[in-house]
């Protein structure tokens, strides 16, 4: 992964490392635009043709947030949840053992944008 990223123009070892670390925290990339969420990465990275192809490969490898054995700390580590929302999300998941996308979309403790970004990373039964 790092070798491939470093072979792309304008991506050195530090940027490659940031991209990989953020991918691991997220559980995979759903969109190339998520690269823009990484500190000090700008939109020029999206103009590199292989970056779009590379992130599309990760879509098949999204790691879902596990429901069994889930802890608040697990949720806290996810970039789209964070410390402020971890407890709310944990309680909501615990209260909805048969959580559906529709149920999750209807919660009010997260913004619409946060709910939309988080949906690909949740397990729904």
C-alpha positions as a printed NumPy array, in Angstrom:
array([[  0.   ,   0.   ,   0.   ],
       [  2.611,   2.52 ,   1.057],
       [  4.861,   1.668,  -1.892],
       [  2.006,   2.149,  -4.351],
       [  0.98 ,   5.473,  -2.836],
       [  4.552,   6.771,  -2.79 ],
       [  4.862,   5.925,  -6.492],
       [  2.127,   8.448,  -7.28 ],
       [  3.054,  12.051,  -8.069],
       [  3.001,  14.487,  -5.104],
       [  2.717,  11.687,  -2.53 ],
       [  5.731,  11.05 ,  -0.36 ],
       [  6.203,   8.736,   2.616],
       [  4.557,  11.088,   5.132],
       [  1.427,  11.613,   3.02 ],
       [  1.234,   7.889,   2.226],
       [  1.433,   7.134,   5.936],
       [ -1.368,   9.627,   6.703],
       [ -3.588,   8.075,   4.012],
       [ -3.05 ,   4.557,   5.362],
       [ -3.55 ,   5.543,   9.015],
       [ -6.784,   7.372,   8.236],
       [ -8.036,   4.421,   6.173],
       [ -7.391,   2.147,   9.154],
       [ -9.254,   4.486,  11.56 ],
       [-12.22 ,   4.723,   9.173],
       [-12.384,   1.055,   8.296],
       [-11.738,   1.766,   4.607],
       [-12.544,   4.462,   2.094],
       [-16.005,   4.757,   0.585],
       [-15.115,   7.748,  -1.599],
       [-11.92 ,   9.41 ,  -2.86 ],
       [-13.24 ,  12.65 ,  -1.33 ],
       [-12.554,  11.22 ,   2.126],
       [ -8.879,  11.895,   1.427],
       [ -9.713,  15.586,   1.828],
       [-10.578,  14.931,   5.489],
       [ -6.912,  14.188,   6.184],
       [ -4.973,  17.069,   7.692],
       [ -2.929,  18.997,   5.103],
       [ -4.174,  17.101,   2.063],
       [ -5.755,  19.292,  -0.56 ],
       [ -7.893,  18.747,  -3.637],
       [ -4.862,  18.31 ,  -5.912],
       [ -4.651,  14.722,  -4.711],
       [ -7.977,  13.993,  -6.417],
       [ -6.47 ,  14.967,  -9.762],
       [ -4.09 ,  12.006,  -9.642],
       [ -5.839,   9.395, -11.834],
       [ -4.725,   6.31 ,  -9.874],
       [ -5.955,   7.725,  -6.554],
       [ -9.592,   7.351,  -7.652],
       [ -8.963,   3.773,  -8.807],
       [ -7.103,   2.917,  -5.614],
       [ -9.854,   4.145,  -3.282],
       [-12.532,   2.361,  -5.326],
       [-10.761,  -0.93 ,  -4.558],
       [-11.132,  -0.236,  -0.839],
       [-14.922,   0.082,  -1.107],
       [-15.095,  -3.701,  -1.254],
       [-13.073,  -3.951,   1.945],
       [-14.977,  -1.703,   4.351],
       [-14.624,  -2.919,   7.922],
       [-17.936,  -2.56 ,   9.665],
       [-18.119,  -1.47 ,  13.298],
       [-18.845,  -4.714,  15.156],
       [-22.064,  -4.877,  17.149],
       [-21.082,  -7.709,  19.441],
       [-18.484,  -6.772,  22.02 ],
       [-18.759,  -3.126,  20.997],
       [-17.363,  -0.623,  23.48 ],
       [-17.652,   3.131,  23.724],
       [-13.886,   3.272,  23.219],
       [-14.261,   1.477,  19.85 ],
       [-16.758,   4.103,  18.766],
       [-14.67 ,   6.975,  20.103],
       [-11.792,   5.983,  17.821],
       [-13.881,   6.244,  14.654],
       [-13.34 ,   9.658,  13.003],
       [-17.04 ,  10.122,  12.235],
       [-18.158,   9.53 ,  15.818],
       [-15.529,  10.955,  18.151],
       [-15.641,  11.487,  21.872],
       [-18.715,  13.702,  22.008],
       [-20.981,  11.24 ,  20.188],
       [-19.541,   7.85 ,  21.216],
       [-21.819,   7.386,  24.21 ],
       [-24.931,   8.407,  22.272],
       [-24.162,   6.052,  19.385],
       [-23.338,   3.185,  21.765],
       [-26.606,   3.621,  23.689],
       [-28.576,   3.852,  20.465],
       [-27.043,   0.666,  19.06 ],
       [-27.641,  -1.163,  22.359],
       [-31.29 ,  -0.02 ,  22.431],
       [-31.872,  -1.188,  18.843],
       [-30.722,  -4.817,  18.58 ],
       [-32.304,  -5.096,  15.116],
       [-30.994,  -1.774,  13.885],
       [-32.039,  -0.814,  10.368],
       [-30.786,   1.971,   8.148],
       [-34.175,   3.698,   8.454],
       [-33.963,   3.57 ,  12.272],
       [-30.495,   5.026,  12.242],
       [-31.431,   7.782,   9.791],
       [-34.249,   8.848,  12.106],
       [-32.07 ,   9.445,  15.187],
       [-31.644,  13.061,  16.201],
       [-28.386,  13.075,  18.172],
       [-26.223,  13.129,  15.025],
       [-26.47 ,  15.618,  12.194],
       [-27.802,  14.401,   8.855],
       [-24.297,  14.683,   7.404],
       [-22.757,  12.631,  10.244],
       [-25.43 ,   9.925,   9.919],
       [-24.92 ,   9.707,   6.15 ],
       [-21.139,   9.441,   6.47 ],
       [-21.391,   6.781,   9.191],
       [-23.935,   4.45 ,   7.541],
       [-21.404,   2.53 ,   5.372],
       [-19.475,   1.612,   8.516],
       [-22.391,   0.207,  10.55 ],
       [-23.805,  -3.323,  10.545],
       [-27.528,  -3.455,   9.877],
       [-29.594,  -6.6  ,  10.339]])
